[in-house]
Amino acid sequence: MSTVNPFGKDIVSVKTRFCGRELTLEVGRVGFRSSASVVARYGDAVVLGTAMVSPHAAQGMDYFPLSIDYEERMYAAGKISGSRFIKREGRPSDEAILIGRLIDRPLRPLWPKGYRNEVQGIATVLSLDPDFRPDMIAMIALSAAFMLTGAPFEGPVAGVRVSLNDGKYAGFTSLKDLNDSKLDLVVAGTEDAIMMAEAGAQEASEAEVVEALKFAHEAMKPAIALQKELIKKLGVTPQVYELDKPDENVQKTVDQWLEGKLGKNLHAPYPERNQLVLELREVMRTHFEQEAGEEAFDKERVHYEEAFTAAIHKDVRKGIVEHAIRPDGRKLDEIRQLSSEVGILPRAHGSSLFTRGMTQALNIITLAPLSYAQMVDTMEQQGERRFLHHYNAPGYTVGEVRRLSGPGRREIGHGYLAERALSAVLPPEDTFPYTIRSVTEIMSQNGSTSMAATCSSCLALMDAGVPISRPVSGIAMGLMMDGKKPIILSDIADAEDFAGDMDFKVAGTEKGITALQMDMKVHGLPVDVLAEALEQSKAGRAEILHHMLMTLDVPRKALSPYAPRVEAIKINPDKIREVIGKGGETINKIIAETGAEIDIKDDGTVMIASPDTKSIEAAIDWVQKLTAEPEVGKIYRDAPVVSVMDFGAFVQIMPGKDGLVHVSEMSEERVNKPSDVVKEGDKVTVKLMAVDDRGRLQLSMRAAAREMDKK
C-alpha cells in the first residue's frame, strides 16, 4: 500500500501485538477534512474512527454536546440486506445503538466539566472479521482520533471483550467460543483504571468476574501504549478553549444563603425529600428575584439554578462521607421499601408490579408461537430472537411534560440490560417452544429502573408459567470516594446517583451473576474497589430476591387460559412438502379447518399453536396422517376403496398411500368377483401384510377380520 497520500504527505502507522493479533493504527490515508481520522486494523477487521471538534464553544448550552455513533455497513460482512424493499442502511439497528452507548460511556467522563465545544465521534466498520466482534476496535479507533484532535480529552482509552471457557480467560475470542462462554464481559479503561464494564453471564461468581476485570485491564495496555506512540510520532497541537464554569460569586452567594437549610432539614424518605428540595429551590428563586429584581435575576437564573444543584449534590456527599447518613435516612447497605404483586392484568399472559421506594415497574408477558420470533439481519448477525424485552419510560415517570416518541438510546439500553439478565435462565426452545415478549412500563422513576424492570420481568415470567431455571433479582450500587477510601451504597436513588462517582448495576440468581453494567463518573477506579462493590451487591440482591419469592416462589404450573398452546412434533424432513402441499394448499387447508397456527422448520420440527386444545389435536392428527409411514402388521380402519379391479381392490390407508387387497384376501370364503364384496367409496378394515422392494403395499381384509375376531 502507498506510504504517502494524494497530497504528498506521509501516511503514518504504528502497530503492536494485542490479544494474540496485530493491531495497526493508521493516519493520513483518508478523512482529510475531519479534525482527526484513524483507521484501525485488527485481523481482517477495519474500522474508521473520525472525530470532529468545533473550534468554539456552543452558545446557550448547559451540557456537553458530545455525540458518538457506531455505523454498521452490510458490505463489511459481504452481505446485502435481506429486506425485500430496503437495501441501503437506514436507522441504526438496536445492536449498533447499544455499541454506540458502549463506546460513549468510558469516553464521556474524560472530557473536562464545563467544556461546551461540540464534539462528534463516528466509528464506521469498513471490513468485518467473522472471527470476533469489532466493537472494541471501534472504541480504540475513536479514542485515538479524539487524542489527535488536541482537544482536552484525557485519554487514551482501550477496551477488551473477555470470555471465560473451561476456566480460562481470553480476549477477542471467536463468536462460537463467545457464545459458549460462561462470561461475555466488555471492559474499557485508561492505563491506570477501569472506566466501564458490561457483561452477560451464565451465573458467574463474583470471584470469576473480578478475575476477568483484572485480566481485561492488563490485556488492554498494549492498545493504550500504541495510541501514545501514535500521538508522540505525529505531535499534537493542544486546542485553545474556555470552560463554562459556574459563577464562583453566585455559588458563594447561594452557599451562604443555604447555610442551616440543608443537612438534616432535608433528610426524609422519598417522595417527601424530593418535595422539600423543590420547595427550598422555589424559596431560593423568590428570595434572589426580590433581592436583585426580576429582570436582573432572569439574566442570571441559570447560574443560580446550577449553584443550587451543586450545593445539593455537595450536601448529599457530605452527609454520606462524613456522617454515613443518606438523603432519605437509610444505612449505607439498606434497601428501600419493597412491594410486589403478580397477575394484576386479567387478559395478559403474565403480569407483575414491582415497587422499590419510588421506583415502580409494571411488566407484561406475551407468549406466541415461534413463528413470531423477531428476524435479525444486521452486519454481524442473521437469525431470530425468541426473547424480547422492551422498556418504556414516558415523561410523567419523572414528573415532566415530554413529547411521546420512539424509544431512545437510554430506553434501548435499559431494555437490553434486563433482557440480558433474564436470558440466562430461560428454558430452551425444544422444551418451551414459545416466542416471549416482555414489556416493562415504568410507572415512576427514582433510581435504577433497569433493575426494577429485571425484577418485575422475572416475576411476570413466573406468573406466565415460563419455566425459568431460577429467579433473577437486580440491584444498583453507588460509590463515593473519600480520598482513597471507597464508600459503597446499596440500592442508590437519584440524589445519590447524581452526586456519586459510580453507577453499578448487577443482576443474578442465588447461584451467580447473569448481567452487570458499571460506569464511572470519575477517571476510573481500581479493580479492588470494584470487587468490594460487587461483593456488597450480593447481599442486596439476596434481600430483593427473598422479597420476590415471598410474592411468587416458583413459575405457575399452567399457562394463562388466554395464552396459545404450542405443541411440537417431529416429522421426516422429506415429508415437509406433503404437509405444505402445492403452493401451500395443504397447510392452508389445515389452518383454515382446524384454526391452529402451524410453523415448520427445516429439520422437520412442526410447531402447532392454538388457545384451543381440540384445535391442536385435530391439526396434529392431520399432520401425522399426512406424514405417517405404513407399518407392516398394523390394522387400518375405515380405509376408503379408491378403485375396484378384476383381480382385487385398491384401498387408501393414509393420504397418498394406496395398497392392493387381492381378491383372495377379501374374505375367508371364495370370492368370484371383487365387485361382489366392495365398491368404490366403501370404507373397509385392512391389515398391511407386506411392502415389496418397489414400495407396493399388500393389504388383507381377511387377515384384519381374523385379528379383529380374536380381540
ZICOR-V975855 format. One record per residue. N is the residue number from 1. RES is the residue in one letter. OMEGA is omega in degrees with one decimal (none if undefined). Layout:
N_RES_OMEGA, N_RES_OMEGA
This chain:
1_M_-177.8, 2_S_178.3, 3_T_175.4, 4_V_178.9, 5_N_-177.0, 6_P_-179.3, 7_F_177.3, 8_G_179.8, 9_K_-177.5, 10_D_169.1, 11_I_-173.6, 12_V_176.4, 13_S_175.3, 14_V_-178.4, 15_K_178.7, 16_T_172.6, 17_R_-175.0, 18_F_179.1, 19_C_172.6, 20_G_178.2, 21_R_177.9, 22_E_175.6, 23_L_179.9, 24_T_172.5, 25_L_-174.2, 26_E_179.6, 27_V_173.0, 28_G_-178.6, 29_R_-177.1, 30_V_174.1, 31_G_-171.5, 32_F_-174.9, 33_R_175.9, 34_S_175.5, 35_S_174.5, 36_A_177.5, 37_S_179.7, 38_V_173.4, 39_V_178.5, 40_A_178.2, 41_R_-179.8, 42_Y_-169.5, 43_G_176.2, 44_D_178.4, 45_A_175.8, 46_V_-178.5, 47_V_175.6, 48_L_175.1, 49_G_179.6, 50_T_179.0, 51_A_173.1, 52_M_179.7, 53_V_178.6, 54_S_-179.1, 55_P_-176.5, 56_H_178.6, 57_A_176.1, 58_A_-177.6, 59_Q_172.8, 60_G_179.8, 61_M_177.4, 62_D_178.5, 63_Y_179.7, 64_F_-176.3, 65_P_178.7, 66_L_173.5, 67_S_179.7, 68_I_-178.1, 69_D_177.8, 70_Y_-173.4, 71_E_173.9, 72_E_174.4, 73_R_-177.5, 74_M_-179.8, 75_Y_-179.9, 76_A_179.2, 77_A_-177.9, 78_G_-176.2, 79_K_166.5, 80_I_-177.7, 81_S_179.8, 82_G_177.4, 83_S_-178.3, 84_R_-171.7, 85_F_-175.6, 86_I_-176.9, 87_K_178.8, 88_R_178.9, 89_E_178.7, 90_G_178.3, 91_R_-179.9, 92_P_174.2, 93_S_176.1, 94_D_-179.4, 95_E_179.2, 96_A_178.1, 97_I_179.9, 98_L_178.8, 99_I_175.0, 100_G_176.2, 101_R_-178.7, 102_L_179.6, 103_I_-177.2, 104_D_-167.9, 105_R_176.6, 106_P_-177.4, 107_L_-172.8, 108_R_-177.7, 109_P_-175.5, 110_L_171.8, 111_W_-175.4, 112_P_176.5, 113_K_-179.3, 114_G_176.8, 115_Y_-173.1, 116_R_175.5, 117_N_179.1, 118_E_-178.3, 119_V_177.6, 120_Q_174.2, 121_G_179.2, 122_I_174.6, 123_A_-178.3, 124_T_179.2, 125_V_-178.0, 126_L_179.1, 127_S_-177.1, 128_L_172.4, 129_D_-175.3, 130_P_-176.9, 131_D_-178.2, 132_F_179.3, 133_R_-173.7, 134_P_-171.7, 135_D_-179.0, 136_M_173.1, 137_I_176.3, 138_A_178.1, 139_M_-179.8, 140_I_179.6, 141_A_-179.6, 142_L_177.6, 143_S_179.4, 144_A_179.7, 145_A_178.3, 146_F_179.0, 147_M_-176.1, 148_L_179.7, 149_T_-174.9, 150_G_177.4, 151_A_-174.2, 152_P_176.9, 153_F_-171.7, 154_E_176.4, 155_G_3.0, 156_P_-179.4, 157_V_172.7, 158_A_-179.9, 159_G_178.4, 160_V_172.1, 161_R_-171.5, 162_V_174.3, 163_S_178.3, 164_L_179.9, 165_N_178.7, 166_D_176.6, 167_G_-178.2, 168_K_178.9, 169_Y_179.3, 170_A_176.9, 171_G_177.8, 172_F_177.9, 173_T_179.0, 174_S_-179.4, 175_L_178.2, 176_K_178.7, 177_D_179.3, 178_L_178.9, 179_N_179.8, 180_D_-172.9, 181_S_173.8, 182_K_-174.6, 183_L_172.7, 184_D_-170.5, 185_L_172.8, 186_V_178.2, 187_V_176.3, 188_A_-179.5, 189_G_173.6, 190_T_180.0, 191_E_-171.8, 192_D_-171.1, 193_A_177.4, 194_I_-179.3, 195_M_-173.8, 196_M_172.6, 197_A_176.6, 198_E_-175.0, 199_A_162.5, 200_G_-173.6, 201_A_175.1, 202_Q_178.3, 203_E_176.9, 204_A_178.9, 205_S_177.1, 206_E_-179.6, 207_A_179.0, 208_E_178.5, 209_V_179.5, 210_V_178.5, 211_E_177.6, 212_A_177.4, 213_L_178.6, 214_K_-179.9, 215_F_-176.4, 216_A_-176.9, 217_H_177.0, 218_E_-175.5, 219_A_-175.6, 220_M_-172.2, 221_K_176.3, 222_P_179.3, 223_A_175.5, 224_I_178.6, 225_A_-179.9, 226_L_177.6, 227_Q_178.2, 228_K_177.9, 229_E_179.4, 230_L_-179.2, 231_I_179.5, 232_K_-177.7, 233_K_-176.7, 234_L_-173.3, 235_G_-175.5, 236_V_176.8, 237_T_-178.7, 238_P_178.7, 239_Q_173.5, 240_V_-176.1, 241_Y_174.4, 242_E_177.6, 243_L_176.3, 244_D_-176.6, 245_K_176.9, 246_P_177.9, 247_D_-175.3, 248_E_-179.8, 249_N_178.1, 250_V_179.4, 251_Q_-179.8, 252_K_-180.0, 253_T_-179.5, 254_V_178.7, 255_D_179.5, 256_Q_-179.6, 257_W_-176.4, 258_L_-179.4, 259_E_179.5, 260_G_-177.3, 261_K_-177.4, 262_L_177.9, 263_G_-175.2, 264_K_178.8, 265_N_-179.1, 266_L_-179.5, 267_H_-179.3, 268_A_177.1, 269_P_172.8, 270_Y_9.1, 271_P_-178.0, 272_E_-179.4, 273_R_-179.9, 274_N_-179.9, 275_Q_178.2, 276_L_179.4, 277_V_178.4, 278_L_-179.0, 279_E_178.9, 280_L_177.6, 281_R_-179.2, 282_E_177.1, 283_V_177.8, 284_M_179.2, 285_R_-177.7, 286_T_-177.9, 287_H_-175.2, 288_F_175.5, 289_E_178.4, 290_Q_-177.5, 291_E_-175.0, 292_A_-172.9, 293_G_-173.6, 294_E_-176.2, 295_E_-179.4, 296_A_-179.1, 297_F_-179.7, 298_D_179.9, 299_K_-177.7, 300_E_-173.5, 301_R_-177.6, 302_V_-179.0, 303_H_178.3, 304_Y_178.8, 305_E_179.1, 306_E_-179.9, 307_A_178.5, 308_F_179.8, 309_T_179.1, 310_A_179.9, 311_A_178.0, 312_I_179.6, 313_H_179.3, 314_K_179.4, 315_D_177.7, 316_V_179.3, 317_R_-178.4, 318_K_-179.3, 319_G_-177.5, 320_I_-174.8, 321_V_-174.0, 322_E_-172.6, 323_H_-178.3, 324_A_179.0, 325_I_179.2, 326_R_-175.2, 327_P_-179.4, 328_D_175.0, 329_G_-177.9, 330_R_169.4, 331_K_-174.6, 332_L_-177.7, 333_D_-175.6, 334_E_178.5, 335_I_176.3, 336_R_-178.6, 337_Q_-176.9, 338_L_176.1, 339_S_177.6, 340_S_177.6, 341_E_175.0, 342_V_176.8, 343_G_-173.5, 344_I_178.4, 345_L_-168.2, 346_P_-175.7, 347_R_179.3, 348_A_178.4, 349_H_174.6, 350_G_-179.0, 351_S_176.9, 352_S_174.5, 353_L_-177.9, 354_F_-178.1, 355_T_176.1, 356_R_-172.9, 357_G_177.8, 358_M_179.2, 359_T_-175.0, 360_Q_-178.4, 361_A_173.8, 362_L_-179.4, 363_N_-179.5, 364_I_178.6, 365_I_174.3, 366_T_178.7, 367_L_179.5, 368_A_176.0, 369_P_-178.2, 370_L_178.5, 371_S_179.2, 372_Y_177.9, 373_A_-178.7, 374_Q_175.0, 375_M_179.3, 376_V_-179.4, 377_D_-179.8, 378_T_178.9, 379_M_-175.7, 380_E_-169.0, 381_Q_171.8, 382_Q_-177.2, 383_G_-175.8, 384_E_171.3, 385_R_-179.2, 386_R_175.7, 387_F_-177.5, 388_L_172.3, 389_H_-180.0, 390_H_-172.4, 391_Y_179.0, 392_N_179.4, 393_A_179.9, 394_P_-176.8, 395_G_-176.3, 396_Y_-178.6, 397_T_175.1, 398_V_177.3, 399_G_-178.7, 400_E_169.5, 401_V_-175.1, 402_R_178.6, 403_R_175.8, 404_L_177.5, 405_S_177.1, 406_G_-179.4, 407_P_177.1, 408_G_-178.7, 409_R_-179.9, 410_R_-179.0, 411_E_179.0, 412_I_-180.0, 413_G_179.6, 414_H_179.3, 415_G_-178.4, 416_Y_-179.8, 417_L_178.2, 418_A_178.1, 419_E_-179.9, 420_R_-178.5, 421_A_-174.7, 422_L_-177.2, 423_S_-175.8, 424_A_-175.4, 425_V_-178.9, 426_L_177.8, 427_P_178.7, 428_P_-176.0, 429_E_-175.2, 430_D_176.9, 431_T_178.1, 432_F_-171.4, 433_P_-178.5, 434_Y_161.7, 435_T_-175.7, 436_I_174.1, 437_R_178.3, 438_S_-179.9, 439_V_175.5, 440_T_173.9, 441_E_177.5, 442_I_-179.7, 443_M_-178.6, 444_S_-178.1, 445_Q_169.6, 446_N_177.6, 447_G_171.8, 448_S_175.2, 449_T_-179.9, 450_S_177.9, 451_M_172.9, 452_A_177.2, 453_A_178.1, 454_T_-179.3, 455_C_-179.0, 456_S_-179.8, 457_S_178.6, 458_C_179.3, 459_L_-179.5, 460_A_176.4, 461_L_179.1, 462_M_177.3, 463_D_179.4, 464_A_-178.7, 465_G_176.5, 466_V_-174.0, 467_P_177.8, 468_I_-176.4, 469_S_177.7, 470_R_178.6, 471_P_-176.8, 472_V_172.0, 473_S_-178.8, 474_G_-178.9, 475_I_173.9, 476_A_179.9, 477_M_177.1, 478_G_-177.6, 479_L_170.5, 480_M_-178.5, 481_M_173.5, 482_D_-169.8, 483_G_176.5, 484_K_-178.4, 485_K_178.6, 486_P_173.7, 487_I_-171.9, 488_I_-177.8, 489_L_175.2, 490_S_175.6, 491_D_-176.6, 492_I_172.3, 493_A_-174.4, 494_D_-175.7, 495_A_-179.6, 496_E_177.3, 497_D_-177.8, 498_F_-175.9, 499_A_-171.7, 500_G_-176.1, 501_D_-178.4, 502_M_172.6, 503_D_-170.6, 504_F_-179.6, 505_K_179.7, 506_V_-179.8, 507_A_178.1, 508_G_178.1, 509_T_176.5, 510_E_-178.5, 511_K_-177.5, 512_G_-173.3, 513_I_175.1, 514_T_177.8, 515_A_171.9, 516_L_177.7, 517_Q_-172.9, 518_M_-179.8, 519_D_179.1, 520_M_174.4, 521_K_172.5, 522_V_-176.7, 523_H_174.1, 524_G_180.0, 525_L_176.9, 526_P_-175.4, 527_V_-176.0, 528_D_175.9, 529_V_178.7, 530_L_178.1, 531_A_178.8, 532_E_178.0, 533_A_179.8, 534_L_-179.6, 535_E_179.2, 536_Q_-179.1, 537_S_-177.4, 538_K_179.1, 539_A_178.6, 540_G_177.2, 541_R_-179.1, 542_A_179.6, 543_E_179.3, 544_I_178.8, 545_L_178.0, 546_H_177.6, 547_H_-178.9, 548_M_-177.9, 549_L_174.0, 550_M_178.2, 551_T_178.3, 552_L_-171.3, 553_D_178.9, 554_V_176.1, 555_P_177.9, 556_R_-176.2, 557_K_-177.7, 558_A_174.8, 559_L_174.5, 560_S_177.3, 561_P_-179.6, 562_Y_179.1, 563_A_177.3, 564_P_172.2, 565_R_-179.5, 566_V_175.2, 567_E_179.5, 568_A_173.7, 569_I_-179.4, 570_K_174.7, 571_I_174.7, 572_N_-179.7, 573_P_178.4, 574_D_-177.6, 575_K_-176.6, 576_I_-177.7, 577_R_179.4, 578_E_176.7, 579_V_-178.3, 580_I_-179.2, 581_G_-178.7, 582_K_179.2, 583_G_-179.4, 584_G_-175.2, 585_E_-175.5, 586_T_-177.1, 587_I_178.1, 588_N_177.9, 589_K_178.1, 590_I_-179.3, 591_I_-177.5, 592_A_-173.6, 593_E_-179.4, 594_T_-177.0, 595_G_-179.3, 596_A_172.6, 597_E_-176.6, 598_I_177.5, 599_D_-176.6, 600_I_177.5, 601_K_-175.5, 602_D_-178.8, 603_D_178.8, 604_G_175.5, 605_T_179.4, 606_V_177.4, 607_M_-179.0, 608_I_-172.9, 609_A_175.5, 610_S_173.3, 611_P_-175.6, 612_D_-178.8, 613_T_-179.6, 614_K_178.1, 615_S_178.5, 616_I_-178.6, 617_E_179.8, 618_A_-179.8, 619_A_178.0, 620_I_-179.8, 621_D_-179.6, 622_W_-178.8, 623_V_-179.2, 624_Q_177.6, 625_K_179.8, 626_L_-171.1, 627_T_-176.8, 628_A_176.1, 629_E_178.1, 630_P_-179.8, 631_E_177.7, 632_V_-179.2, 633_G_-178.8, 634_K_177.1, 635_I_179.9, 636_Y_-178.5, 637_R_176.6, 638_D_178.0, 639_A_-175.8, 640_P_173.6, 641_V_-175.9, 642_V_175.8, 643_S_179.9, 644_V_-178.6, 645_M_178.8, 646_D_-174.8, 647_F_-179.8, 648_G_-178.6, 649_A_174.4, 650_F_-175.8, 651_V_179.4, 652_Q_-179.0, 653_I_174.9, 654_M_-176.9, 655_P_178.5, 656_G_-177.8, 657_K_177.9, 658_D_176.4, 659_G_-177.2, 660_L_167.0, 661_V_179.9, 662_H_-177.4, 663_V_-179.0, 664_S_-178.4, 665_E_-177.3, 666_M_-175.1, 667_S_175.1, 668_E_178.9, 669_E_-180.0, 670_R_178.4, 671_V_179.6, 672_N_-178.1, 673_K_177.5, 674_P_-178.3, 675_S_175.7, 676_D_-175.8, 677_V_-176.9, 678_V_171.8, 679_K_-178.0, 680_E_-180.0, 681_G_176.6, 682_D_175.3, 683_K_-173.9, 684_V_176.1, 685_T_-176.8, 686_V_174.8, 687_K_177.7, 688_L_-175.7, 689_M_-176.9, 690_A_172.9, 691_V_-175.6, 692_D_-174.8, 693_D_176.6, 694_R_177.4, 695_G_-179.0, 696_R_-175.7, 697_L_176.9, 698_Q_-174.3, 699_L_178.6, 700_S_172.0, 701_M_-176.6, 702_R_179.9, 703_A_178.3, 704_A_-179.7, 705_A_-179.8, 706_R_-179.3, 707_E_178.6, 708_M_-180.0, 709_D_179.6, 710_K_-178.8, 711_K_none
